[in-house]
Amino acid sequence: MIFFVWQFDFCVIGQLLLDIGKLTPAHTMSILVVSGAVLEGLGLYDSLIDFAGAGAGVPITSFGHALVQGAMSEVEKTGLIGIMTGIFEVTSAGVSAAIIFSFLAALVFKSKG
């Protein structure tokens, strides 16, 4: 039940940004990613995941969390260069999968426009 409630809240926030704020989907996605990054930077995102479980770990906010978490862990190991290497190391699998599956979907379905 907690999963549904938290998942619903993230979805409601995104929908409100789209409907009331009249933001584009790109702006909404950027706001959610940045909010996840800010929450991780402040050390609050892990508590949110502990409380909400997959409801906080699955949405787009977790991508911002992963970016900051990867950068911070690599900075501790390698110094300032770890900011860039950590971001790419942690998120490369997800970004690669998105590119590959988008390409495959484009081959299978007819694009409009």
Backbone as JSON Lines, residues from 0, in Angstrom:
{"i":0,"aa":"M","n":[0.82,-1.19,0.0],"ca":[0.0,0.0,0.0],"c":[0.87,1.26,0.0]}
{"i":1,"aa":"I","n":[1.96,1.23,0.75],"ca":[2.84,2.4,0.8],"c":[3.41,2.67,-0.6]}
{"i":2,"aa":"F","n":[3.74,1.59,-1.35],"ca":[4.25,1.76,-2.7],"c":[3.27,2.57,-3.54]}
{"i":3,"aa":"F","n":[2.0,2.18,-3.49],"ca":[0.99,2.85,-4.3],"c":[0.85,4.31,-3.89]}
{"i":4,"aa":"V","n":[0.84,4.59,-2.6],"ca":[0.65,5.97,-2.13],"c":[1.8,6.85,-2.59]}
{"i":5,"aa":"W","n":[3.05,6.42,-2.42],"ca":[4.18,7.25,-2.81],"c":[4.3,7.36,-4.31]}
{"i":6,"aa":"Q","n":[4.06,6.24,-5.02],"ca":[4.1,6.29,-6.47],"c":[3.05,7.28,-6.97]}
{"i":7,"aa":"F","n":[1.88,7.24,-6.38],"ca":[0.79,8.14,-6.75],"c":[1.19,9.59,-6.5]}
{"i":8,"aa":"D","n":[1.85,9.86,-5.36],"ca":[2.23,11.24,-5.05],"c":[3.23,11.79,-6.07]}
{"i":9,"aa":"F","n":[4.21,10.99,-6.47],"ca":[5.15,11.48,-7.48],"c":[4.43,11.73,-8.8]}
{"i":10,"aa":"C","n":[3.5,10.85,-9.12],"ca":[2.73,11.04,-10.36],"c":[1.84,12.28,-10.28]}
{"i":11,"aa":"V","n":[1.25,12.51,-9.12],"ca":[0.4,13.69,-8.94],"c":[1.22,14.96,-9.07]}
{"i":12,"aa":"I","n":[2.4,14.97,-8.5],"ca":[3.26,16.15,-8.61],"c":[3.58,16.43,-10.07]}
{"i":13,"aa":"G","n":[3.95,15.38,-10.81],"ca":[4.24,15.55,-12.22],"c":[3.03,16.03,-13.01]}
{"i":14,"aa":"Q","n":[1.87,15.46,-12.71],"ca":[0.65,15.86,-13.43],"c":[0.26,17.29,-13.11]}
{"i":15,"aa":"L","n":[0.43,17.7,-11.85],"ca":[0.12,19.09,-11.49],"c":[1.05,20.07,-12.2]}
{"i":16,"aa":"L","n":[2.32,19.69,-12.32],"ca":[3.26,20.55,-13.05],"c":[2.83,20.7,-14.5]}
{"i":17,"aa":"L","n":[2.33,19.61,-15.08],"ca":[1.88,19.67,-16.47],"c":[0.59,20.47,-16.64]}
{"i":18,"aa":"D","n":[-0.4,20.19,-15.77],"ca":[-1.72,20.78,-15.94],"c":[-1.83,22.2,-15.4]}
{"i":19,"aa":"I","n":[-1.44,22.39,-14.17],"ca":[-1.59,23.71,-13.54],"c":[-0.42,24.63,-13.91]}
{"i":20,"aa":"G","n":[0.78,24.08,-13.87],"ca":[1.95,24.89,-14.2],"c":[2.13,25.13,-15.67]}
{"i":21,"aa":"K","n":[1.38,24.4,-16.51],"ca":[1.47,24.52,-17.96],"c":[2.89,24.32,-18.46]}
{"i":22,"aa":"L","n":[3.63,23.42,-17.78],"ca":[5.0,23.12,-18.2],"c":[4.98,22.01,-19.24]}
{"i":23,"aa":"T","n":[6.01,21.97,-20.06],"ca":[6.13,20.91,-21.04],"c":[6.58,19.63,-20.34]}
{"i":24,"aa":"P","n":[6.4,18.48,-20.98],"ca":[6.9,17.24,-20.37],"c":[8.41,17.27,-20.1]}
{"i":25,"aa":"A","n":[9.16,17.92,-20.96],"ca":[10.61,18.02,-20.74],"c":[10.93,18.83,-19.49]}
{"i":26,"aa":"H","n":[10.22,19.94,-19.28],"ca":[10.43,20.73,-18.08],"c":[10.04,19.94,-16.83]}
{"i":27,"aa":"T","n":[8.93,19.24,-16.9],"ca":[8.46,18.46,-15.77],"c":[9.46,17.37,-15.41]}
{"i":28,"aa":"M","n":[9.95,16.66,-16.42],"ca":[10.93,15.61,-16.18],"c":[12.2,16.18,-15.57]}
{"i":29,"aa":"S","n":[12.64,17.32,-16.08],"ca":[13.84,17.96,-15.54],"c":[13.66,18.36,-14.08]}
{"i":30,"aa":"I","n":[12.51,18.89,-13.75],"ca":[12.23,19.28,-12.36],"c":[12.26,18.06,-11.44]}
{"i":31,"aa":"L","n":[11.68,16.96,-11.89],"ca":[11.66,15.75,-11.05],"c":[13.05,15.16,-10.89]}
{"i":32,"aa":"V","n":[13.86,15.16,-11.94],"ca":[15.23,14.65,-11.83],"c":[16.05,15.53,-10.89]}
{"i":33,"aa":"V","n":[15.93,16.85,-11.05],"ca":[16.68,17.77,-10.19],"c":[16.22,17.66,-8.74]}
{"i":34,"aa":"S","n":[14.91,17.47,-8.52],"ca":[14.44,17.33,-7.13],"c":[15.01,16.07,-6.5]}
{"i":35,"aa":"G","n":[15.11,14.98,-7.26],"ca":[15.74,13.77,-6.74],"c":[17.21,14.0,-6.42]}
{"i":36,"aa":"A","n":[17.89,14.76,-7.27],"ca":[19.3,15.06,-7.04],"c":[19.48,15.94,-5.81]}
{"i":37,"aa":"V","n":[18.62,16.93,-5.64],"ca":[18.72,17.82,-4.48],"c":[18.43,17.04,-3.19]}
{"i":38,"aa":"L","n":[17.4,16.19,-3.22],"ca":[17.1,15.38,-2.04],"c":[18.28,14.48,-1.67]}
{"i":39,"aa":"E","n":[18.94,13.9,-2.67],"ca":[20.11,13.06,-2.4],"c":[21.26,13.91,-1.87]}
{"i":40,"aa":"G","n":[21.46,15.08,-2.45],"ca":[22.53,15.96,-1.99],"c":[22.36,16.4,-0.54]}
{"i":41,"aa":"L","n":[21.11,16.54,-0.13],"ca":[20.82,16.91,1.26],"c":[20.78,15.7,2.19]}
{"i":42,"aa":"G","n":[20.93,14.5,1.61],"ca":[20.92,13.29,2.41],"c":[19.53,12.81,2.8]}
{"i":43,"aa":"L","n":[18.51,13.26,2.1],"ca":[17.13,12.91,2.45],"c":[16.55,11.78,1.61]}
{"i":44,"aa":"Y","n":[17.14,11.51,0.45],"ca":[16.53,10.54,-0.47],"c":[16.58,9.11,0.05]}
{"i":45,"aa":"D","n":[17.66,8.73,0.73],"ca":[17.74,7.37,1.28],"c":[16.67,7.13,2.33]}
{"i":46,"aa":"S","n":[16.37,8.14,3.13],"ca":[15.28,8.01,4.1],"c":[13.94,7.85,3.39]}
{"i":47,"aa":"L","n":[13.77,8.56,2.31],"ca":[12.55,8.45,1.52],"c":[12.42,7.04,0.93]}
{"i":48,"aa":"I","n":[13.51,6.48,0.44],"ca":[13.48,5.12,-0.11],"c":[13.19,4.11,0.99]}
{"i":49,"aa":"D","n":[13.79,4.29,2.17],"ca":[13.52,3.39,3.29],"c":[12.04,3.4,3.66]}
{"i":50,"aa":"F","n":[11.44,4.56,3.62],"ca":[10.03,4.68,3.98],"c":[9.1,4.2,2.86]}
{"i":51,"aa":"A","n":[9.36,4.65,1.64],"ca":[8.43,4.39,0.55],"c":[8.78,3.16,-0.28]}
{"i":52,"aa":"G","n":[9.99,2.64,-0.16],"ca":[10.37,1.47,-0.94],"c":[10.47,1.79,-2.41]}
{"i":53,"aa":"A","n":[9.9,0.91,-3.22],"ca":[9.99,1.06,-4.68],"c":[9.27,2.31,-5.17]}
{"i":54,"aa":"G","n":[8.35,2.83,-4.39],"ca":[7.65,4.03,-4.8],"c":[8.57,5.22,-4.97]}
{"i":55,"aa":"A","n":[9.69,5.22,-4.27],"ca":[10.68,6.29,-4.43],"c":[11.85,5.84,-5.28]}
{"i":56,"aa":"G","n":[12.04,4.55,-5.41],"ca":[13.18,4.05,-6.16],"c":[12.92,3.88,-7.65]}
{"i":57,"aa":"V","n":[11.67,3.84,-8.06],"ca":[11.33,3.58,-9.45],"c":[11.12,4.85,-10.27]}
{"i":58,"aa":"P","n":[10.47,5.88,-9.76],"ca":[10.16,7.04,-10.61],"c":[11.39,7.78,-11.1]}
{"i":59,"aa":"I","n":[11.16,8.77,-11.91],"ca":[12.23,9.54,-12.55],"c":[13.09,10.27,-11.51]}
{"i":60,"aa":"T","n":[12.56,10.51,-10.33],"ca":[13.36,11.17,-9.3],"c":[14.55,10.32,-8.89]}
{"i":61,"aa":"S","n":[14.43,9.0,-9.04],"ca":[15.55,8.12,-8.66],"c":[16.72,8.28,-9.62]}
{"i":62,"aa":"F","n":[16.48,8.78,-10.84],"ca":[17.59,9.02,-11.76],"c":[18.47,10.14,-11.23]}
{"i":63,"aa":"G","n":[17.87,11.21,-10.73],"ca":[18.65,12.28,-10.11],"c":[19.4,11.8,-8.89]}
{"i":64,"aa":"H","n":[18.75,10.95,-8.12],"ca":[19.38,10.33,-6.95],"c":[20.61,9.53,-7.38]}
{"i":65,"aa":"A","n":[20.47,8.72,-8.44],"ca":[21.59,7.9,-8.91],"c":[22.75,8.76,-9.42]}
{"i":66,"aa":"L","n":[22.44,9.86,-10.1],"ca":[23.49,10.75,-10.59],"c":[24.33,11.3,-9.45]}
{"i":67,"aa":"V","n":[23.66,11.82,-8.44],"ca":[24.39,12.44,-7.32],"c":[25.09,11.37,-6.49]}
{"i":68,"aa":"Q","n":[24.45,10.25,-6.26],"ca":[25.06,9.18,-5.47],"c":[26.34,8.67,-6.14]}
{"i":69,"aa":"G","n":[26.28,8.46,-7.47],"ca":[27.46,8.01,-8.2],"c":[28.58,9.03,-8.16]}
{"i":70,"aa":"A","n":[28.23,10.29,-8.35],"ca":[29.24,11.35,-8.33],"c":[29.89,11.46,-6.95]}
{"i":71,"aa":"M","n":[29.08,11.41,-5.9],"ca":[29.64,11.56,-4.54],"c":[30.52,10.38,-4.16]}
{"i":72,"aa":"S","n":[30.15,9.17,-4.56],"ca":[30.98,8.01,-4.21],"c":[32.3,8.03,-4.96]}
{"i":73,"aa":"E","n":[32.28,8.47,-6.21],"ca":[33.53,8.54,-6.98],"c":[34.42,9.71,-6.54]}
{"i":74,"aa":"V","n":[33.82,10.79,-6.09],"ca":[34.62,11.92,-5.58],"c":[35.42,11.47,-4.36]}
{"i":75,"aa":"E","n":[34.81,10.65,-3.52],"ca":[35.53,10.14,-2.35],"c":[36.71,9.27,-2.74]}
{"i":76,"aa":"K","n":[36.59,8.53,-3.86],"ca":[37.65,7.62,-4.29],"c":[38.73,8.32,-5.1]}
{"i":77,"aa":"T","n":[38.33,9.17,-6.06],"ca":[39.29,9.7,-7.03],"c":[39.45,11.21,-7.03]}
{"i":78,"aa":"G","n":[38.7,11.92,-6.23],"ca":[38.8,13.37,-6.22],"c":[37.79,14.0,-7.17]}
{"i":79,"aa":"L","n":[38.07,15.22,-7.59],"ca":[37.11,15.99,-8.39],"c":[36.79,15.36,-9.74]}
{"i":80,"aa":"I","n":[37.72,14.63,-10.33],"ca":[37.43,13.98,-11.61],"c":[36.32,12.95,-11.45]}
{"i":81,"aa":"G","n":[36.11,12.48,-10.24],"ca":[35.07,11.51,-9.95],"c":[33.66,12.04,-10.16]}
{"i":82,"aa":"I","n":[33.51,13.36,-10.19],"ca":[32.18,13.93,-10.45],"c":[31.68,13.44,-11.8]}
{"i":83,"aa":"M","n":[32.5,13.54,-12.83],"ca":[32.08,13.12,-14.16],"c":[32.08,11.61,-14.3]}
{"i":84,"aa":"T","n":[33.13,10.95,-13.85],"ca":[33.21,9.5,-14.03],"c":[32.14,8.77,-13.23]}
{"i":85,"aa":"G","n":[31.81,9.27,-12.06],"ca":[30.78,8.64,-11.23],"c":[29.4,8.74,-11.84]}
{"i":86,"aa":"I","n":[29.1,9.88,-12.43],"ca":[27.8,10.06,-13.08],"c":[27.65,9.06,-14.22]}
{"i":87,"aa":"F","n":[28.67,8.93,-15.04],"ca":[28.59,8.03,-16.2],"c":[28.62,6.57,-15.79]}
{"i":88,"aa":"E","n":[29.39,6.25,-14.77],"ca":[29.51,4.86,-14.34],"c":[28.18,4.31,-13.81]}
{"i":89,"aa":"V","n":[27.49,5.08,-13.01],"ca":[26.27,4.6,-12.39],"c":[25.09,4.57,-13.36]}
{"i":90,"aa":"T","n":[25.0,5.53,-14.24],"ca":[23.81,5.65,-15.09],"c":[23.98,5.13,-16.51]}
{"i":91,"aa":"S","n":[25.16,4.68,-16.86],"ca":[25.39,4.28,-18.25],"c":[24.52,3.11,-18.69]}
{"i":92,"aa":"A","n":[24.27,2.16,-17.83],"ca":[23.45,1.0,-18.21],"c":[22.01,1.44,-18.52]}
{"i":93,"aa":"G","n":[21.45,2.3,-17.7],"ca":[20.09,2.77,-17.93],"c":[19.95,3.61,-19.19]}
{"i":94,"aa":"V","n":[20.91,4.48,-19.42],"ca":[20.87,5.31,-20.62],"c":[21.07,4.46,-21.86]}
{"i":95,"aa":"S","n":[21.99,3.51,-21.8],"ca":[22.22,2.61,-22.94],"c":[20.98,1.79,-23.25]}
{"i":96,"aa":"A","n":[20.32,1.26,-22.24],"ca":[19.1,0.49,-22.45],"c":[18.01,1.35,-23.07]}
{"i":97,"aa":"A","n":[17.88,2.58,-22.63],"ca":[16.87,3.48,-23.19],"c":[17.13,3.74,-24.67]}
{"i":98,"aa":"I","n":[18.38,3.94,-25.03],"ca":[18.72,4.19,-26.43],"c":[18.45,2.95,-27.29]}
{"i":99,"aa":"I","n":[18.88,1.79,-26.81],"ca":[18.7,0.56,-27.58],"c":[17.23,0.23,-27.76]}
{"i":100,"aa":"F","n":[16.45,0.27,-26.68],"ca":[15.03,-0.07,-26.79],"c":[14.26,0.97,-27.6]}
{"i":101,"aa":"S","n":[14.65,2.23,-27.55],"ca":[14.01,3.24,-28.39],"c":[14.28,2.98,-29.86]}
{"i":102,"aa":"F","n":[15.5,2.6,-30.17],"ca":[15.84,2.27,-31.55],"c":[15.05,1.05,-32.03]}
{"i":103,"aa":"L","n":[14.96,0.02,-31.2],"ca":[14.21,-1.18,-31.58],"c":[12.72,-0.86,-31.77]}
{"i":104,"aa":"A","n":[12.17,-0.02,-30.9],"ca":[10.77,0.37,-31.04],"c":[10.55,1.16,-32.33]}
{"i":105,"aa":"A","n":[11.52,1.98,-32.71],"ca":[11.41,2.75,-33.95],"c":[11.45,1.84,-35.17]}
{"i":106,"aa":"L","n":[12.17,0.72,-35.07],"ca":[12.21,-0.22,-36.17],"c":[10.9,-1.0,-36.32]}
{"i":107,"aa":"V","n":[10.27,-1.31,-35.19],"ca":[9.07,-2.14,-35.19],"c":[7.82,-1.34,-35.53]}
{"i":108,"aa":"F","n":[7.69,-0.15,-35.0],"ca":[6.46,0.63,-35.17],"c":[6.67,1.77,-36.16]}
{"i":109,"aa":"K","n":[5.58,2.18,-36.81],"ca":[5.66,3.32,-37.73],"c":[5.64,4.62,-36.93]}
{"i":110,"aa":"S","n":[6.57,5.48,-37.24],"ca":[6.59,6.76,-36.56],"c":[5.6,7.71,-37.22]}
{"i":111,"aa":"K","n":[5.08,8.62,-36.44],"ca":[4.13,9.6,-36.94],"c":[4.83,10.97,-37.01]}
{"i":112,"aa":"G","n":[4.57,11.69,-38.02],"ca":[5.08,13.03,-38.06],"c":[6.11,13.24,-39.09]}
